Amino acid sequence: MSNDESLPFVERRNAGGTNPAGTERRQFSNSYSDLSPAAAELGRAIDSYKAEHRRRVMTYEEILEVVTNLGYQKA
């Protein structure tokens, strides 16, 4: 038996799907106020994607999808 098997499982997920404080956990920032308009648009698009797909952290492929959907392309 490995050391991991001897430890009990601790459930840390909230059954309601939100954290107890009632705020969202964001990957990058909690505010868009200090960002340029383009960066704020990207932040909102990423947060929207994460909420829609129930993701806390995104992969590079998912970020690329969001950026591409905003209309950005490689020059």
RATACOR-V238067 format. One record per backbone hydrogen bond with DSSP energy under -0.5 kcal/mol. NH is the residue of the N-H (numbers start at 1). CO is the residue of the C=O. If there is no record, write none. Layout:
nh=NH co=CO
nh=NH co=CO
This chain:
nh=5 co=2
nh=6 co=2
nh=6 co=3
nh=7 co=3
nh=7 co=4
nh=11 co=9
nh=12 co=10
nh=17 co=14
nh=19 co=23
nh=22 co=19
nh=26 co=24
nh=35 co=32
nh=40 co=36
nh=41 co=37
nh=42 co=38
nh=43 co=39
nh=44 co=40
nh=45 co=41
nh=46 co=42
nh=47 co=43
nh=48 co=44
nh=49 co=45
nh=50 co=46
nh=51 co=47
nh=52 co=48
nh=53 co=49
nh=54 co=50
nh=54 co=51
nh=55 co=50
nh=63 co=59
nh=64 co=60
nh=65 co=61
nh=66 co=62
nh=67 co=63
nh=68 co=64
nh=69 co=65
nh=70 co=66
nh=71 co=68
nh=72 co=67
